[in-house]
Amino acid sequence: MTDVQEAPADLVALSADEVVTEAHAKDVRLPGGGVLALVTLDNGRDHTRPNTLGPRSLLALEATLVAQKARAERGEIVGLAVTGKPFILAAGADLSMFDRIPGRAAAKELAALGHRVLAHLGDLGVPTFCFINGLALGGGLEVALNADYRTIDAAAPAVAFPEVFLGIIPGWGGSTILPNLIGIEAALKVIVENPLKQNRTLTAQQALDLGIADVLLPSAVFLERSIAWAADVIGGRVQVKRPHAPNLIERTVKWDIAIRVARKSLESKIGTVPKAPYAALDLLVGAKKAKDRAGVLEGFAAEDEVLADLLAGDQAAASLYAFDLVQRRAKKPAGAPDKALAKKVTKVGVIGAGLMAGQFALLFARRLKVPVLITDLDQARVDAGLARIHAEIGKLADRGRVDPDEANRLVGSITGTTDVADFADCDWVIEAVFEDLGVKQQVFANVEPHLSAEAVLATNTSSLSVDAIGANLANPERLVGFHFFNPVAVMPLVEVVKASRTDDPTLATAMAVARNLRKNAVITKDAPGFVVNRVLAKVLGEAMHAVDTGTPFEIVDHALDPFGLPMTPFELLDLVGLQVGAHVLDTHHAAFPDRFFDSANLHALADAGVLLEKDDRGEVKGFDKRALAIVKRSLPKPTTPQTAEAFRLRVEDGLADEIHRMLEDGVVAAPEDIDLCLILGAGYPFHAGGITPYLDRVGASERVFGGTFHTPRIAAAGTR
């Protein structure tokens, strides 16, 4: 280990408990003569704890690189290569220390330290290589980019810059080096576009195709072949070409155009509240000047400033909080019973054969790999449902998502019937019928007598009482809520609803099923709307009440823009469907008439099927004139319009109040579960941390109940 006093004092204190990634060097004699210094990054842990780069790890790497530079000057080595422990190069900076950064000065010190250390790879006096032997994310990828040449293992599972997803930017050279290596359009994809698409990563082949890696080599002989390739490069037998590096036309013409197009695309898709994507664009603008060493250093200095600003801000703190929820809390759900209590599921029954039922059937068949049986009122509906499922399997096959054998298995494993007696051997039966209490009670009454005593019943209700649905069951303890979000195959959340009589084996089975479906499950109490729909009902109910009492649609629709939500209230209403929205508002108004609004106007809009005006491509142009007329006809006299600010404050305070009540009533275990549900089930942004950190930061929590959801607040250092 190097002397930690070489690091800024603030960083030394922050990294006292860091899991240090050491940089072990050994000599490898090359076939053509000379010695290659092979540096292996290794934190001494297994694959479940990837290499990360905190201050002490950076200093360990610097000590090794400085020592090897001295050897290069003495002629003892002819090259240096960096690789990682098995299957992992590095997963980037050590995120665990970020929430300890006391302010902007320390954040800038961390950025500058990373640049200082990795700069040695470009100034060693001999050719430098990175052998990307596995996972390379964030700062790990920047280790590779700062080297002169890169090989990559064909089996490397993920190469990516996830920083924008986390509310920051690639700040150890990535924002400057990458566009000058692979071109501006490809760099925009890797640095901005992919992180905002659920943190999409590159395969090894894609990294090669983009020009991030110079050569792709088989896993079985990766290290040996990498060393041999490095020897050929050092010996002049291999000339490395960089066909994707930007030429003069790209720098003078295409570069700025690509940035402008990307900026407009971001504004239309995510609005202007998130800071990191736009900060990344600004850095990529400046990277155009990095044609020589002076330009590169200017780019690095800009990265230091931007990373310091972001790390010291609210959005990075919220993003890292959200990331921790998804990576850790989602994997250990609060209130989950012993996994050993879960019953085995060998066959699934789906009551219904409509669109949602078809999505269920296909997902269960794909993920659980068990037979699935669907049913409906008559054979025509069953046949239509099976035809839709088969068509969807065909689409999966056409897109290469399943191979022919798997497609055939899926077709054969999903069958239909009109006789619920055929459900006798199903271990898990889920309903996907109309959201009506009587209908759901009836379908379970029909099927329960035919099931074994061990079979679990699940309802996909979005807002009805699970207890009420099971009121007439002979064995209500085996009923559980299992609320998916649409589209079922894509949305990662399932709300698992524990009714008052749901027993632990049933709950454990539901959690196991969700896990095997590759979904994140949050356990909720049986309460109106559970989590996601209760929050959405609050927002949509307030929005409709505002227009019902005279506030213009346009004012309401953009008043909540500071939340940074993925869509406006009325775009959300259009997405979920006007009939569904009206039903959700009615349900919540019936349960809590003093806090939730219903809306006769929404029912009228649903009956007319009008709300938004769209162009031929489905882009929203404004509000349909017929919708405006419907609302105008029923306005009270006098009207009581709200300003945008007044409406926003009303919604903030209403949400703070409702979420506080939900926690007091034990709907979920903690604020973190509220945020996890909204992030995974409603697309609430990482940069806001869900909803509760935002409500704390804007003062709504303090205004409503005299406290905060989080202590300390999830906010910038110095403001918590």
N, C-alpha and C positions, 0 to 999 in steps of 0.2 A: 504493500500500500504506500501511496505517496503521502506526504505530510499534508494533512487537511488544512493547515494554516495557510496554504497557498490559495485557498478559496476565500472569497469575501466572508467576513465574519457572520453576517446574517444567514448566509447559506449553510455555513458549518453548523450553526445552531439548529436550523430547520431539519438537517439531515442526520441528526444523531442516531435515529433508529432505522436508517435506510438499509434495505437489503442490498448490499453492494454487489454490483456486477464487476467482477475482476477482469483484467485483461492479461491473460497468460500468453507469454511469447515463447516460441520454440523455433529452432532452426530446421529448415528443410533443405537438403542439398538438391539442387535442380539437375535434371538429366544432362543439360549442356554445360554444366559448370556453374559455380556461384551458389550463394545461399539466399533463400527466401525466408524472411522472418514471418512466421505464421502466428497471428495474434487471435486467440479465441476468447470471446466474451462469454463469461459463465458466472452466474450468481450462486452456484452450488446447490440449487434447488431442482426439483424435477420439472417436467413439462407443464405442470399446473401452475407454476410460478415463473412466467417468462422473464427473460432478462429485461431490466429497465434501467434507465439512465438518470439517476439523481446526481446531486453535486459530488458525492464521494465516488460514485461510479465514473463520472466524467474525469475526475482527478486521477483515478486509477488508470484510465485509458491514456490520459495525458502523460503520466509518468512513463508508461510503456512506450508511447510514441516518441517522447523526447529521448529516451535511452536508445531507441532504434535509430533515430536521426543521427545521434552521435556515432553509432556504428556505421551508418551509411557514409558519413564523412570520412571515416577511417578505412572505407572500402571493404568492410567485413560482410555487408549484405548488398545484394543487387536489386532487391525489391522487397515489398512488404504487403501482406494480405491480412485482412480482417474477416473472421467468420464467427459463428456462434456455436453454442452448445447444441446438442442434437435437436433438429427440427425448428430451431429458433435462432434468428439473428438477434433481434431485439424488438420489444413491443413499444419502444419510444420512451419518452420521459416518464419519470416516476410520478404518476398522478396523485399518489397519496399525500405528497407534500404540498400540492398546489394550494389547498385551503389554509395552509399555515403561512403562506407568504404575507408578510405584514403590510406591504404597500408597494407602490410602483417602483421605488428604488431597488428593492430586493428582486422584484420581477425582472427588471432590466439586467441586474447582475446575473440572474440565471440564464437569460437569453445570451448575454455576452460571453458567459463561461462556455456555453455550448459551442458558440462560434469559435472561441479561442482554441478549444480542444480539437474540434474537427478540422480546423484549418491546418493542423499539422499534417493531415493526410494529403494536402495539396502542396506541401512545402517540405517534403521529407528528403528531397535530393535524389530519390530513386523512384521508379514507377510504383504506384500503390494500387491495390486491388481490393475489392470486397467480394467474397464468396458468399452469396446470399443463399444460405443453406436451409432456409425455412421462413417462418413468420418475420416480416419486416414492415413495421408500422411506424409512422411518425418519425421520431428521432432515430429509430433503427434504420429507416429508409434513408434518412439524411446522412447517417454514417456511410452508407453505400454511395450516395451521390457525391460526397466530398472526396471519395477516392477517384483515381484516374480511370479505372476499368472495373467492370462488374460481370461476374458469372452468376447464374441462378439455377438452383435445383429445380428440375421439372416438376417435383412434387411439392414445391413451396405452396402452402395453402392460401396465403394472403399477402399481398403487397398493397400498401395504401397510405394515404395521408388523411387520417380521420379528424384532424385538428378543427376544421370548420364545424364539424358535427359537435365538437366539444366547446365551441365558443371562442376558439383561438385560431392561430394560423401556423403553418409550418415555419418555424422561426429559427432553425439552425442551418439555414442555407437552402432549404427546399423551395421556398417561394422564388428565389433568385436563380438557382441552378437549373431546376427542372424545365422551365420554359425554354431555356437556352440549350437544353439537351434534346428535347423531344418536340419543340414547337409550341406555340401559344395555345392552339386549339386543344391539343392533347393534354397540355398542362392544366387548362381550365377544367377539363373532364376529371382529372385526377385530384386536383386541389379543391375545386368548388362543387362540381356537379355530383360526383360520386358520393361524397360525404352527406349531401342533402338527399340522396336516394337511399335512405335507411343505412347509411354508412357502407355503401357498396365497395368491394375490394377487387383487386386485379388478381388473376391467376398468373402463374409463372409464364405461360405462353403469351398472355396479354402484355405482361411487363416487357417481354422480349419484343413483341410486335410494335409496341410504342417506342422502343428504343431506350427504355430505362436500363435494361440489361443488354450486354453485348453478345452473350452466348448462353444458350440453355443446354444443360447437361443432365444425363440420367442420374437418378438418385443413388443407384447401387454403386456407382463409381464417381460420384460428384466431386469429392475432395481430390482424388487422384487426377481426374481429368482437369479440374480447375487449376491444379498446380502445374500440370503439363501445358495447359493453355497459357498460363502466366509466363512460363519459361519461354514459350514460343514468341509471346509479345515482347518480352525483355530481349530475346535474342534477335528480334527483327524478322522472324519467320512468319509472323502474322501481323498484318496491318489492319487495325481496327478503324472501320469507317462509321461515321455518324450521319446517315442519310436523312434523319429527321430534324437535325439541327437547323434553326431558322436561317434562311438566306436573306439577301438584301431586300427582295420584294416583300417577304413576310414581315420583316422589321419595319419597312417604310409604309406599307399599305395594309396588309392583312391583320397585323397585330392590333392596331387600334380599333379596327372594325370588329374583330372577334371580341374584344373587351366590351364594346358598346352593345353588341348583341347579347352577350352574357348578362350585362347589367339590366337591360330591359327585360330579359327573361326572368331574372331574379325578382325584379319589382313586381312583375305580374303574378309570380307564383308564391312568393313568401312575403311580399311587402317590403317595407324599408326599416322595420324595427330591428331585426337581427343585425348585429354589427360585424361579426366575423366574416361572412361571405363578401361584404363590400370592402372590408379591410384587405382581404386576400386579393380582390380585384385591383385595388390601389397598388399593392405590392407588385402585382403582375404587370401593371402599367410601367412601373419603374424598372422592372427587370429587363425591359427592352434595351436599356443602356448598358447592361452587363456584358459588353463585348470584350472587355479586357479586365485586367486585375483591378484597376481602379474602379471600374464600373461594378465589378462583383463586390468589392468592399463597401461601396456606396449602398448596394442592395442589402448587404448584411447589416449595415448600420440602420437602415430603414426597418428591417425585420426586428431588430432589437427594440426600437421605439414602439412599433405596433404591438409586438407581443407583450411588452411592458404595459401598454395601455389596456389591452384586453385582459391580461391576467389580473390586473388590479381593478377590474370592473365587475359590475353585478352579473352580467350575462355569462361570463366564464364560470363564476361561482355557481350560478344556477345550472349551467350545462353539466358541470362536473357532479353536482348533486343528482341530476337526472340520470347521468351515466351510471352512477353508483347504484341508484334504484334498479335500473334495468339489469345491471351486471350482477348485483348481489342480492338485494331484497327480493327480486322476482324469483330467484332460485331457492329462496328459503321463506316461503309464504307464512305470514303471521297467522297463528291459529290452526295450522295444519296438524291433523292427528298423526299418529305413528303410521309410517308407510306400510308396515307389516300387516295392518288391518285391511288393506285394500283387497277386494275380491278380484279373481281372475275374470277377464272379459274375453270370451272366445267367439261370441257372435253378437252383432248389434242389430237392433230393430229400430227403424225410423218410422214414426207415425206421420204420414203425409207424403205426397209425391210432387209437391210444387217446387218452385225455384230454390227456396231455402232448404227444403228437405233434400233436394238433389245435391246441393253443396255439402250438406252433412254426410250423406251417404258416400260420396266420393272421398271426402277427407278421411272418414273412418276406414274406408277400404285401403286407401293409400298408406296411412300412417300406422294403423293397428294391424293391418294385414290379416284381417278376419273377414268371414262372410258378413254381408250386410243385407237385410231384408227391409224393403219399403212397402207401405200399404196406403191405400186411399179408399174413397167411397165406392169406386167402380173400376172395372178393368181398363176402361178407356183412359182414366186419369193415371193409373199405374203405368200403362204402356207409354203414355206421353212423358211421364217422369223418367222412365228408363231410357227413352229415346234421347231426352236432353242430356242425361248422364253419359250415354254412349257418345254423343256428339262432343261433349266436353273432353272425354278421354281421347277422342280422335284429335282434338286440337292440341292436347298435351303431347301426343305422339308426333304430330306435324311439327311442333316447335322443338322437338328433341328433349322434352322434359321427362318422358318415359320411353323406354325402348319397346320394341314390338312384343316381347315376352311379358313385360309388365302390363302393357295395354291389354293384352289378352287375359291376363290374370284378373285385372280390374273388372273387365266386362263380365267375366265368369263369376266373380265373387259378389256382384250386386244383382239381386233378384227382387221380384215383386210378387205381391199376393193381395187378394181382397179379403182373405180370411185371417182374422187376428189370432186364431188358434194356432196358426203357423209360427207365432212368436214364442211358442212354448219353450224352445231351447235357447232363447236370447238371454244373455246375461246383463245387457245394458239396453234400455229402451228409452229413446228420446223423442219427444213430440215436436213437430214443426208445423203446427196448425194455426189458424187465425187467432189473433190476440183478443180472445173473448173468454171470460172465466167459465161460462157454462160449457162452451165447446171443449176446453181443455179438461174440465172435470169429466165430461162424457167420454172422451177418447181413452182416458186412463181407466174409467170404470169398465169400459168394454174390454180392455186388454189385460187388466190385472188378474182376473180369474184364471187366465191361461198360463201365467208365468210361474216359474219356480219360486220358492221362498227366498232364494238368494239373489234374485234378479233386482237390479237397481233401476229406478224410474227417474228420468231427468226431464225437466221442462226448460224450454228455451225462452220462457217469457221475459220480456224486457221491462215490464213495470207492474205486472199483477202480483198479488200475494201468493207465494209458494204454499204457505199454510192453507190458504183458501182453496188453491187448486187441489191440494191433497186432503181436503176436509172429509171427503166421503170414501177415502181409500181404506181398505182393510188393514193395510200395513203402511201408514204414513211415514214411518221412520225410514223407509227406503226411498223416499222422494227427495231430490235435491235440485236446486236451480242450477242451470248450466247455460249461461247467457253468452252466446257468440256475438261477434260484431261483423258487419257486412263490409266487404266481401269476406266470407268465412275462411277461405284459403289464405288470405293475405293478412288480415288483422290479427295481431299476436295475443290479444287479451281474451280471456274467458272469466266472467264474473261467476264464481261458484257460490251459490246462495245456500247458506245453512238455515233451514227453517227451524222452528221451535222444536220439532220432533225428529229432525234428521239425526240419525245415529252416526257414530264415528266410523264404522266400517263403510257406510254409504259415502260419507264425506271423503274418507281416504281413497275410495275407489274413484270418485270424481276427480280428485287431485291427481291420481295416477293416470287416469284417462287423459286429462288435460296435458300432463307432462309428455305422455306418449304421442299425443297429437302435435307436439312441439309448440304448445301454447303456454303463455304465462298466466297463471291462475291467481286471482286475488279472492280471498274468502270474505263474503259480506253477510251481514244480517239480513233477514227477510224484512225489508223496508221498502216503501214505494220508490221505484226507480233505481233501487240499489245505489250505485255511485254515479256512473257516467250519465245515465238518463236523468237523474235527479239534478245534477249540475246543469245539463243541457236544457232541461225544462225550466230551470230558473232563468237562464239567459234568454231563451226563446219566448218564455212567458212575459218577461219584462219588455222584450222587443215588440211583441204584438200589442201589449198594453199601451206602450208609448204611441204607436201609430193609431191605435183605437181611440186615443184621447187627443189626437191632433198633431203629434210630432211627425214631420215629413219622413217618408221612408228613407230618403237619402241621408238625413241626419242620423237616424238610428243605425243605419247599416254601416256607417264608418266611425261612429262614436267610440267603438271598442277597438279601433286600430292599434292603440297603444298596448293592448294585450299581446299583439303579435300572433294572433290565432291564424290557423291555416286558411280560414275562410270567414266571411262576414256572417252575421246571424241569419240573414235571409238566403244567402248561398247555402248555408247549412240546412235550413228549412227545406229548400228546394231539393237538396241531396237526399235527406231522409224521407221526403215525401210529405205532401201537405196533409193527407189523411192520417198518416202515422203521427205527424207533429201535432195535429189537433187531438188525437187520442191521448198522446203523452201529456199534453197540457190538461186535458180533462181529468186524467187519472190523478195527477198531482194536485189539481185544484180540489178534487173530491177529498183527497187525503189531508191537505193542508190549506183550507180555503182562505185563511188569513194571510198566507205567504205566497201562494202561487195563483196566477191569473189563468182563467180560461179565456177563450176568444171566439165569439160568434162570427166575427169577421174571418177568422182562420177557417172555420167550417165553410163559410161562403166561398172563400178562395179555393178551398179543396174541392167543393162541389163544381165550381167553374173550371178548375184545373189551370188556374193562371196565377202567376206571381212575377217571375222575371222575364224580361225580353232578351232573347238570344239571337245571335247571327247564325248563318248556315253552318258554322264550325262549332256551334255550341257555346261560343264565348258570350258572356253576359254583357249586354249593352245598356241595361237600365231596368226599369220596372215596367211591366206590361200595363198599358193604359186601362185595360179592363180591371186589373187589380186595384189600380188607383181609384177608379170609379166606384168599385164595390165598397172600399173603405170610406170614401168621401160621403157616400149616401148615408152612412150610419154614424157619422161623427156627432158627438154631443154638442149642445150649445149651452154655454160657451165651451170652446175647446181649451185644453190646458197643455199646450206644447212644452216640451223640455228642450233646453239647449243640449248640445253634444256633451259638454262637460258635466252638466247635471245628470244626464242619463248615464254616463260612464260611472260617476260616483255612486249613483243608485245601484247599478249592477255590481260594482266592487263591494259595496257594503252588504248588498243582498247575498252575494256569494260567501262573504266572510261569515255572515250570520248563519247561513244554511249549512256550510261545511262545519262550523263550530257545533251546531246542533247535531249533525251526523256523528261527530266524534263523541259528543256527550252521550248520545244514545247508543254508542257502540256499533254503528253500522259497519265500520272497519276499525282496525286496531290503532291506527296512527295516521297523521297527516301524510306520511310517506305513501300510504296505500291509496289515498285520494289521488295524489299526484301520479302514482304509477298507473292507476286506472285511466286517467285522462291522457297521459302520454301514449299509452299503448292502445287505448280504446277509442279515443277521440282525436288523436293527432295533435294534442297540445304540444307546443314547441319545447325542445330541450333548453333553448336560451332563456325561457321563463321559468324552467324547473317545474313545469306543470302549472299549478295555480296558486298553491299556498305560499310559496316564496314571494310571488308577485304581490299577493294581498298583504303580506307583511311589509314589503318594501314601500308600497304606496300608502301605507298607513291605515288601510281599511280594517285590519285586525284590531289595531289599537282603538279606532273609532267605535267599533261595534262591541267588542267584549273586553277592552282594556288590557289586551295582552298581545301575544304573537303565537303563531303556530309553531315556530321554531325558535329555540334559544340556544346559541345566538342565531340571529337572522341569517338566511342564505343570501349574502350580499357582499359587496366589495369590502376588502380589508379596510378597517378604520371606520366603517359605517354600520357595523353589526350591533 
